[in-house]
Amino acid sequence: MKEGPDIALLGALIGDPARANMLTALMAGGALTASELATEAGVTVQTASSHLKKLEGACLLVQRKQGRHRYFALADDEVGALLETMMGLAARRGLTRTRTGPKDPALRKARVCYNHLAGELGVALYDGLVASGSLREEDGEPALTTAGRDRMTGFGIDVAALEGQRRPLCRSCLDWSARRTHLGGSLGQGLLTRFEELGWAVREPGSRVVTFKPAGERNLLAEFASPPG
């Protein structure tokens, strides 16, 4: 491709193993220092700084300063959605890492995808919202209905405030483990935040895993969805 978007450059930036590890480490939605990202990537801090400069230059990362420390985070949910989609494609093609562990089932059940809920429970949430008429799909993308707006407001979510943000209210995101759609966008983030506020779920420190308490999972499925599977 001689003209147009440089997908070769984008692929090279994401495809480097060290940079891929850094990017996926940031999919939990938080911000990490260069030293922390170096540990995630298995490289020196100096090497990590070089990688981070390239990722920041391509607008895949943003840098935040707090006192003497500098933190790095994914630039926006579009980058997070791209990474999740690529992970899904890799999983469907059998291009998986050999390392497995006890967190794998927990990651598949519920995890953070940049800033919203993914995994089996995230897919169940999306399916339930569509089935109930709270969301409708337009050209493959979800849109909040009038009934859905009333439902979200009743659940304690300020939809008008979410609509005032620059990013989309609703975005479809292909789940890498369930291989189906879960809900991204500001509404996806708002729902996950609300689940945490209600004490239904907690994020595991240093991990993308979201652990739902038994009562919280029952509440989620009763309020919004059908049980996964």
BELJODA-V565167 format. One record per residue. N is the residue number from 1. PHI is phi as a letter, one per 20 degrees, with the letter a starting at -180 (* if undefined). NEAR is the number of other ideal C-beta (glycine too) atoms within 12 Angstrom. Layout:
n-><N | N>
phi-><PHI | PHI>
near-><NEAR | NEAR>
//
This chain:
n-><1 | 2 | 3 | 4 | 5 | 6 | 7 | 8 | 9 | 10 | 11 | 12 | 13 | 14 | 15 | 16 | 17 | 18 | 19 | 20 | 21 | 22 | 23 | 24 | 25 | 26 | 27 | 28 | 29 | 30 | 31 | 32 | 33 | 34 | 35 | 36 | 37 | 38 | 39 | 40 | 41 | 42 | 43 | 44 | 45 | 46 | 47 | 48 | 49 | 50 | 51 | 52 | 53 | 54 | 55 | 56 | 57 | 58 | 59 | 60 | 61 | 62 | 63 | 64 | 65 | 66 | 67 | 68 | 69 | 70 | 71 | 72 | 73 | 74 | 75 | 76 | 77 | 78 | 79 | 80 | 81 | 82 | 83 | 84 | 85 | 86 | 87 | 88 | 89 | 90 | 91 | 92 | 93 | 94 | 95 | 96 | 97 | 98 | 99 | 100 | 101 | 102 | 103 | 104 | 105 | 106 | 107 | 108 | 109 | 110 | 111 | 112 | 113 | 114 | 115 | 116 | 117 | 118 | 119 | 120 | 121 | 122 | 123 | 124 | 125 | 126 | 127 | 128 | 129 | 130 | 131 | 132 | 133 | 134 | 135 | 136 | 137 | 138 | 139 | 140 | 141 | 142 | 143 | 144 | 145 | 146 | 147 | 148 | 149 | 150 | 151 | 152 | 153 | 154 | 155 | 156 | 157 | 158 | 159 | 160 | 161 | 162 | 163 | 164 | 165 | 166 | 167 | 168 | 169 | 170 | 171 | 172 | 173 | 174 | 175 | 176 | 177 | 178 | 179 | 180 | 181 | 182 | 183 | 184 | 185 | 186 | 187 | 188 | 189 | 190 | 191 | 192 | 193 | 194 | 195 | 196 | 197 | 198 | 199 | 200 | 201 | 202 | 203 | 204 | 205 | 206 | 207 | 208 | 209 | 210 | 211 | 212 | 213 | 214 | 215 | 216 | 217 | 218 | 219 | 220 | 221 | 222 | 223 | 224 | 225 | 226 | 227 | 228 | 229>
phi-><* | e | c | n | g | e | f | f | f | f | f | f | f | f | f | f | g | f | f | f | f | f | f | f | f | e | f | f | n | e | c | c | e | f | f | f | f | f | f | f | e | m | c | f | f | f | f | f | f | f | f | f | f | f | f | f | f | e | m | e | c | c | d | c | d | c | m | e | d | d | d | c | b | f | f | a | f | f | f | f | f | f | f | f | f | f | f | f | f | f | f | f | e | m | e | d | f | e | f | c | a | f | f | g | f | f | f | f | f | b | b | e | d | m | b | c | e | c | n | g | f | f | f | f | f | f | f | f | f | f | f | e | n | f | c | c | e | c | l | n | d | f | c | f | e | f | f | f | f | f | f | f | f | f | e | n | d | e | f | f | f | f | f | f | f | f | e | f | f | c | b | e | c | f | f | f | e | f | m | c | e | c | e | d | m | f | f | g | f | f | f | f | f | f | g | f | f | f | m | f | b | c | e | f | g | m | b | e | f | d | d | e | f | g | f | f | f | f | f | g | f | f | f | c | b | d | g | f | n>
near-><10 | 6 | 5 | 8 | 11 | 13 | 15 | 13 | 19 | 23 | 18 | 18 | 29 | 31 | 19 | 25 | 18 | 28 | 36 | 29 | 28 | 41 | 40 | 34 | 35 | 40 | 38 | 32 | 31 | 26 | 25 | 32 | 28 | 31 | 22 | 25 | 39 | 26 | 20 | 31 | 31 | 18 | 23 | 16 | 20 | 13 | 23 | 32 | 24 | 22 | 35 | 40 | 21 | 24 | 37 | 28 | 16 | 26 | 17 | 34 | 35 | 21 | 26 | 19 | 12 | 12 | 8 | 7 | 15 | 25 | 24 | 36 | 33 | 38 | 26 | 27 | 36 | 22 | 34 | 41 | 35 | 32 | 41 | 43 | 29 | 27 | 35 | 27 | 18 | 22 | 22 | 18 | 12 | 9 | 15 | 16 | 15 | 7 | 9 | 11 | 12 | 12 | 20 | 19 | 16 | 24 | 33 | 28 | 31 | 44 | 43 | 44 | 49 | 41 | 41 | 49 | 50 | 50 | 40 | 34 | 46 | 47 | 38 | 34 | 50 | 41 | 29 | 28 | 39 | 31 | 17 | 21 | 19 | 35 | 37 | 21 | 21 | 13 | 8 | 13 | 21 | 31 | 27 | 36 | 23 | 15 | 18 | 30 | 26 | 16 | 24 | 34 | 21 | 15 | 27 | 17 | 31 | 20 | 29 | 16 | 17 | 28 | 21 | 11 | 21 | 12 | 26 | 26 | 34 | 40 | 37 | 34 | 47 | 32 | 40 | 37 | 31 | 33 | 23 | 26 | 35 | 49 | 48 | 44 | 39 | 32 | 46 | 44 | 35 | 33 | 46 | 41 | 27 | 31 | 37 | 26 | 16 | 21 | 15 | 32 | 35 | 20 | 26 | 21 | 12 | 15 | 25 | 39 | 30 | 41 | 29 | 35 | 18 | 12 | 16 | 26 | 28 | 17 | 22 | 38 | 25 | 16 | 27 | 35 | 33 | 21 | 18 | 26 | 14>
//
